[in-house]
């Protein structure tokens, strides 16, 4: 299938169990039916699990690295 934006061929990738079609030219992301729902569900699970980890980890300030930023669930999902 071609990109509706720039007409280049879309590339399909599987990220966390979600098949994502993306365009290497314009970096557009195209989702099929139900895939956005899967992303929303998995991002909620990710946030929930990370909030539980942060409550357990009291020495977080000792592990502070100002130049290392965690991308999070959506950053990892859409990092092409």
C-alpha positions, 0 to 999 in steps of 0.5 A: 500500500502507498502512503496517502501523503507522499505516495511512497510504499508503506513499511509494516512493523510489529511493535508490542503486538501492534502492527503499524504501517509507517512511511519512511519518506514523510514518517507518517503513521497509519493504523488499521481498525482496532490498532489505536485501541490496542495502543491506548490499552497497552499505554495504560498498562505501561503507565500503571506498571511504572507508577508502581515501580516508582513507589517502590524505588525510593533511591531514585535520586541516587540513580539520576542521569541528566543526559539519559531521558527515558522515552516511555511507551509511546516513544518506544512504539513510534521510534522509527 
